[in-house]
Each structure stands twice: as structure tokens, then as C-alpha cells.
């Protein structure tokens, strides 16, 4: 049987029958099987928007040809009389634990938050009443912050093809749509993710793993560079290796680690706001029309050199989504974006942030602990404005002009917004860069300045980064790994999960 890879252009609302006919006509064959290798939307010409497909075709009517799949991640198994503990049940923590379990370790995974259904109930209550639950919120709990997001599976990380294939295939086995294996911009939606993480949990437990919720890491005991005890709210553990995947919001955990001699350095991160538009505005700007058959909702990715000091860019764009109160604590106020698989909401949102170094915020060199303090102080400042989770807001046009003119603002944010001069709440250099960047974005996209800026975006990346060796182990330690977004090496579901996979494999290779 021969094989051939072909590229096809198809209408946005094509069917499987149309695709088969297109393949048959292109290759002049009748009997064949096929699989889509890649699918991306080409919207460069608004008069001719179409899907671009790369398709692998197998047929006895084809002569020769080769098709090599992505190299498969190989996890060496043997029965090991060693235990591993993983703190945090987000993508990094779960996939690290999953790899270790497949390698034969006895694995225990704990999370300070609740299991996903209980967590969802707490979030629903929070959004309807404002009553915050430290065990069930958008930051902590089963699935991590990603479980209540858009579920985007894109990543800019390089050299993770094996890890990415392993992650996507694991998600598909747990109930994810098969299209995530070939879509150029795959996403799961929070509705799919909540089901997927439960299936992953059940698979992990059925295979012999231990998983506990509402169990928070308090302290670690170290001797000669080795973690000997792990102290949590529900007991003391003595694992042979410890992996910490606490996410981007567990600042008290990172302060504890710094006190215990774990080495961190400061790095560039990002600050800004969440911007929101009517989805139709984005659709018209990107497609030239409000609806496009076969495509859920238009996306965008914007970058600008801004004022030449701090680059400004969009991040975590959620078509058809909602803006959510993503705080991890009862006295801070930050926002994020979320959407469902269908992406059929009336609004579109994305972070608009300026890349900045912690030193630039205060004009002097700061330590990792001071960098955490700077960000947390800003998050508390946004809360103190109303002493609630009402989000400060203004229109994009008012932010650019530096004048508050619009008071009646529409939003998807569930806990209400208050019109304020948002540019005055942010650090002056961040506001200056955002103003230049937003001006640039408004020139690039028609109707962009009609949008609204909401709240504080402070968790797109970490202001600190742990020092690690070639295997991912913390510098100066023999059995401590810090992974995922909080490590400063990852951002987003796939890159965090890949960081967890690599850390697990790194320890396996050392063992």
C-alpha cells in the first residue's frame, strides 16, 4: 500500500463527503483511507477565507511514498521501591505524576483545592454571591487554572514534539475531541476540560496512584540537599522525590521555598488588563462579516513595540468567552478569560499586557521575594479600590485619551465593573506602554477602540524563575523539582504539561 501527503483548500463549511471527493479527484483514486495531519484557517483574503488541510492518504492505487509519525515518548517501566509526591494537580503536576506512575513509582498527588465538580460549585457560588472559597476558585483545585479557561492547547515552546504528542493523545483517550491532534489552534473549552480531568483522575487512581484534595503544602524539611519530610495540612510524608507544581498563584509556597534555600532569580513577566469586545466586532474585523459557516468565532493575536521600552501584546485570547474573577485570595482582585468549546458567547476577550522586569517597576534591583511582594501589592491595590471583587474598568478609547468619558459599560464579567481611570491604577511605565500598544492595535483592527479594559492581568507569566540542573532538579538539591507555570519555565496548558513530563523523565533517567 502506498502513501501520499497532499495539501488541499476547502470551504469553511466542508463535510467529510466533500473532503473524500476532493481527495479522489486530486489523486485520481477510488479506494483509500486518510487522516488529517493539519488543519488551519487562511483568512488573509477576506473574500476567500478557507481551510488549509494537510492530509495523509493510504491506498493500493498509490505507488511508493513514506510517512513518518512523530517520535513516540518512551517511558521505561520497572518495579521501583521508591515513592514520589507531586504537589498540585494542574497540567504540570498531573502529567509528571502520570509519567512517574507509568515508570513504576509509587505516586501520591495532592492539591490544596477541591476536586473539579466541588470546585465548579464553589466558583458558581462565588460568581453569584461574591463569597470566596480558598479551596475552590479559578486558581486552585483539580485541573489547575487551566481547567476553568479556554483550554487552548497551542504552545510556543520548541523541541517538545514527543511530549506534546503524548499529552494530546492522553487527552483524547480521556475524552477530548480527536481534532486536537491536527487543528492548528486546538482548544478544549472548560466544559470538556472538567470532564477530561475527572477521567484522568480515575485512570490515575485505577492504575494505583493516590490523589488527595484540600491538602496544602506547608513546609519541607531538608538535610544535605535532600528533602526528607513534606509537611502538609493533613500530615507528614517522606517521599523519595518531591515535585512541586503549585501553579502561578501560590505565592506563600514560593516564599516558603525561598526561606528553605531554594534558589530563584527574577525575570521578565507581564502586567496589564483584560480587554473585551463584542464578538461580532472581532469577526467583522478579521473576516469582513459577522458569521462564517463552519468556524466558531474569530481570533486575533496582536503585538506592538509600543513606546519602544516595553513590548505590548495580546495573550490568552478567548473567542466567544467571558471575563472571570481569577483571584487566588480573598483580598486580591485579578481577572482572566474563559470560554466553552462552542465559543458561542456574545463577547471576545484577551489579555493586553506589557512585558516588564520587576526591577523596572521600582527603578532598582529587587530580590525574588520582593518581586512577589510587588505583584501581590498591586493585586491588593485593585481589591482595595472597592473592597470587593468588582473590577475597575474603562473603555479602550478612554484609556488611550487619558480621559474617563464613558460610565455605562457592557461586559460578561459576573461580579460587576466600575468605571475608573484604569491607567492611574497601573504602574506609570506600564500604562504608558499599554497606551502606545492599544493605539497601535486600534490602527490594525477596525473597531478595536470600541472595546473595554477590565481589571488587572498579572498571571500571564511568573516574575521569578527557579534555578534547575540539566535534569530539571532544583540547584543544590538531589530530589526536589519545581515545575509548571510557577517555576518560571512554562505558561499555558501544553508547555506546563510538557515541563511536567520532562521533569518526570529527568528523574527517571537519574534514578
N, C-alpha and C positions, 0 to 999 in steps of 0.2 A: 504493500500500500504506500502510495506517495503522499507527500505533504507539501503545501504551498501556503505562504503567508501573503495576504492581499490587503490593500487599503481601499476602502470604499467611502463614498459620500452618500448619505441618506437623509431624507427629510426628517424633521424633528419628531414627527408622529409615526415613524415607520413601524411596521409589525414584523413578527418573526417570519411570516409568509413572504412578505416583501423582501426581507433580507435573503431568504433562501433563493428566491427568484433572481436576485441581483448576483449572488454568488454563482449560480448555474450559468447565467448569461456571461459573466465576466470570464469564467474558466471553461465554458462550453462543456460542462459535465452534467450528469443527471443524478448519479448515486454518490452521495458524500455525507460526511459528518463535519461539524465545525464547532469552533468555540471562539468567543470574542476575547481578544487579548487586551485591547484597549479601546475606550470609548470617550471621546471628548467633544465638546461643543465648539464649533467655529462660528463666532459671531462678529468677525471682523467686518463683514459686509452685511449691513442690516437688511438689505434687500434679498439676501440669500444666506440665511442662517441655517446651518445643517450640522448633523453629527458626522464626525470623522471616526471611522472604525478600522481597527486592525484585526483581521480575522484569520485564524489558523484553520485550514481546510484539509481534511484527510479523505482520500479517495483512491480506488483501484484504477481510476481513469487518469490519475496524475502520475507522472514518471519522476522518480527521484525526489530530491528535496530533503531538508533537515529542519528539525525544530527542537531546540534545547530549552527545557524549562529552567526556571530559576533554581539555583543550587539549594537543596533542602537542608535545613538545620538538623544536624545530627547530635542527639543528646545521649551520651554514653551512660548506660544503666549498669549498676551493680548494687547489690545489697550493702548498704553502708550503715555502720553502727554509729551514726552521727546525727545530731539534731540541728535543725535550722529554725530560727524565728524571724518572721517578717512582720514589721510594724507598718500598717497602712494597707488598705485593700483597694487602692486605685489601680490604674493600669500597670504602673511600675511594680507595685507590691505583688499584685496577683500573678503577673507573668513571671516574675522572679521566683515566687513560691511554686508555680506550676512547673517550671523548668527543674527546680531542685527536687520536686517530688518525682518527676519522671526519671531523674538521675539516681533515685534510690534513697534519698534522705528522708528522715522523719521531720515533717514540716508543720509548724504551727504559725498561723497568721492571725494577728489581732488588729482591731481598729477601734479608735476612740468613739466612733459614731455608730449609728444604728444600721441594721440590715435594711435593704433598699425599700421594701414596702413600708416599714415603720418610718423610715426616713422621709419617704414621699408624703405620708400623712402629716408628719411634723412640718414639712415645708408648706403644705396646703393650709394648715392652721396658721402658720406664720404669716402667709400672704393675705389671709382673710382677717386676722386679728392684730398682727404685729407682735405676737408673743413668740419670742425667740427661744429655740431649743438648742442647747450646746451639743447635744448628741445627734440631732437630726437637722441638718441645714445644707446649704449648697456647697459647703467646703468639705465637711467631714461625713464619713459613712461609707457603706458598701458601694463600690464603683468609683469612689473618689469624686472630685469636682466634675470630671468628665461625664458621669452618669446623668447629670442634670444640665446638659449643654446641648449643642447641636450634634455632637457625636461625629465631628469631622475626623476623617482618617488620612488627611494629607499630612505630609511632613517634608521639611526642607533638609532633614538630616541625610547625609551621604553615607554610603557604604553600610547600609543596613538591609540590603535586599533579602538575605536569608531570614533575618529576624522579622522583617515586615511580612514576608510570605507566611511564616509560622503564626504570627499574630492574626492576620486576616483569615487564615484557614481555621484557626481556633475559634474565632468569632462566628464564622459560617457554620461550623459544627454546633455552636451554641445557639443557632437560630437567626443569625444575621442574613440579610439578603445576599444572594450569591453575586450580585452585581458589584459588591465592594471589591471583588478580586480584579475587576477590569476598568471600573469607572476612573476617569482622570481625577475627579474631585469626589471621592466617595464619602458618604456620610450615613450615619445610622439613625439619628434622631433620638431624643431622650426616651420616647415611648419604646423603641426597640431595645435601647440600652438597658432599661430597667428589667426587661425580660432576659436579656443576654447575661447580665451579671448574676442573676439568680441561677441560671443554667450552669454557668461556670462554677459557682459556689457548690452546687450539687455534685458536679463532676469531680471537683477537687476533694470533697468530703467522701464521696463514694470510693475514691481511689486511695483513701487512707489519710488524707490531710485533716488537720484540726483548724477550725476557724471560730474565732470568738469576737463578739461585738461589744461596744460600750466598755472597753478595757483600754485604758490610756497609759502610754509610756510615761513614767515619772522620772526615772533615773537609770544610769548604768554604772556598774562597778568595774573598774579596770585594774589590772595588775600586769606590769611589764609589757604593756602594749596589747594585752588580750582582754576582751570583755569576759568577765567571769560571772556576773549576775545582771539580770534585767529586771528592774523593779517597775511594776505596773499597779494600777488601782485594784487589781484583782489577784495580786500575788507576785511572787518572786520566781524567776525562771533562770535556768542555767544552760542555755543552748551552746552548741559548739561554734556557731556562727550567727551573727546578727545583721540583718538588713533593715535599714530604716527608710521607708518610703512615705513620709508623713505629709507630702504634698506641699504646695506653695504657701499655706496659711498657718502652719503650726509653729509660730514664732517662739513660743515658750520651749518647744522641743529643741529648736536650734540654739537658743540661749543656753539650755542645759548642756548641750553637746559642746558648745564653746567653752563653758566652765570646766568640762571634763577633759579638755585638752585636744579636742578635735579641731584641726586647722582649717579655717576658711579664709577666703580673700574676697574683697569687694569686686564688683564688676558692673558693666553697663546693664541697665534694665530699662523699664519704660513706665511712663506716667501719662495720664490723660483722662479722657471721659469716654462714655459710650455714646455713639451718635445713632439717631433713629430717624427713619424716613417712612413715608407711605411706600409700601412695596411697589405700587404702580409707578411711582416716580422713578424708582431704580429700573424697573422693567422697561419703561419708555426710554430712559437714558441709555440703556445697554442694548435693547432690541429694536427700538423705534416703534414699539407697540406695547400695550398693556398686558397682552396674553400671547403665549407661544405654545401651540399644541405640542404635547409630548415633553415639555420642560416645566419643572415645578415653579421656579422663581429665579429671577436674575441675581447673579452675584457680582461682586467687584473686589478688586484688590488694588489699593492706591498707595503710592509712595511719593514723597516730596522732599527735596533738600531743604525745604522751608527757609529759615533765615541763615542757612549755611553753618549753623552751630550745632543744632540737634535735628537729626532727620525725623520726619513725621511720617507715620504710616498707619494704614488700617490693619486690624488684626481680628481674627475670630469672627468673620462675617457670618451672620445668621439670617439667611433669607426667610421671609415669612415667619419670623420668630418674635420673641418677647424679651424685654429687658427685665432682669431679675435681681432681687436683693441678695448678693452673694457673700455677705459678711460671715466671718467665722466666729465673731464675738459679739456680745450684747452691747458693747459701747463703741463699735466702729460702723462705718457706713460706706460700703463699696458696691459696685454693680457689675453684672456680667450679662451675657446673652445666652438664650436657649431657644431651640425650635424642635418641632416634631418631624418625623420622617417625611410627611407630605409637604411640609414647608408652605402651608396654605393660609398662614395668618396675614393680617392686613398690613403689618409693619415689617420693615427690614432693619437690622441693627448691626453695628460693628464697633469695636474699639477704635478710637482715634488717639494715638499715643505718640509721645516724643521719646526717642532714645536718649538716655542721660546716665551719667555716672553719679553715684551718691556724693562724691566729692564736689561735683558741680552744684548740688543743691544748697550747700552751705559755704562753698568757696574755700574749703580746706580739706585735708586728707582725713578720712574717718575710718574707724575700725569696722569690722563686720557687725559687731554688736550695735555700734552707733548707726550703721546703715539700716538695720532693722528698726531701731528707735525712730529714725526719720520717717520711714514709711508708715509705721504704726501711728505716730503722732498726727500725720496727715489724715489717716483714716478716722481717727478720733475727732479731728477738727471738723470733718464733714458731718459726723454724727452730732456734734455739739451745736451745729447750726440750728437744728430744730429739736434736739434731744429726742430724736425718733429716727425711723428708717425712711421717712420722707426724703426723696432725693432732690438736691438742688439742681436746677436746670435753667437753660436759656436756649434761644434759637441759635443756629449757626451764624445767621446773618448778624445777630446782635453781638455774638462773641467776636466776629471779625471787626465790627464797627466800634466795639468797646462801649456800647450804649444799650441799656436794658429798655427795650420798647415794647416787647410782646409779653403779655402776662397770661393769656389763655393758650395753654399748650396741650396738644394731644399726645398721648403716649400709651404704651402697653404695660408700663411699669405698674405693678399691682398695689403698691403702698403709697402712691401719690407722689407728685412732684411739686416743687415750689420755685417760682421764677426768681432767680437771683443773678447778680453779676458773677457768673461762674469763674470768669478769668481772674477775679480777685481772690478766690479760694485756693487756687493752684499756685505753686511757686512761680515767681515772676518770669524766670527764664523758660519754664515750661509753657506758660501762657503765651509768651512771645513767639515761641516756635510753633505752637499749635495754631496761632492766628495766621502765621505765614502759610502753614501747611493747608489749613482749611480754605484759605484764599485760593491756593493753587488747585485744590480739589474741586472747588466751585467753578473754575475755568475748564476743568477736564470733563465734568459731568453736568449736563443740563439739569437744573432743578435741585442741585445738591445743597445750595444755601437755604432751601426751604426746610431742611431737617432741624432736629432738636438735639442738643447735647445734654446728657443726663449723668449726674453723679461722678464718682471717682473710679477710674480703672487703674488699679495698682498691682494686679496679679498676673499680668501678661508674661512676666519673667521675674526671676529672683534677683535681688540686689547683691546676693552673696553666692559664692561657689566653694564647695569643699575641695580640698586637695586630695587627689587619688593617685594610686600607682597604676601600672600598665594593666593590671587585672581588675581595676575598679575599687580596690580596697583603700580605705582611708589611710593617708600617710601617717606613719607612726603606729599603726595598728595591724594586727595579723588576722583579725576575724570580724572587722566592722566595715560594713558597706553602707553608704548613703546614696540613694538612687532617686530618679524621677525629677519632677519639677523643683522640689526643694533643694536638690543637690546643686542646681545651677547649670546642669548639663542637658536639660531636656525641657520641652514645652509643648504640650498637646498630648493627645492620646497615644499616637503611634510612636513618637520619639520617646515618650516616657516608658511605654511598654517595652520598646527596644532596649532602653537603658537597663530595665529590669532583667530582660533576657540576657544581656551581655554580662551584667554583674553576676547573675547566677552561673552562667557558663564560665566566667572568670574564676569563680571559687571552685567549680568542678575541676577545672584544669589545674588549679593549685593543689587540690586535695590528693 
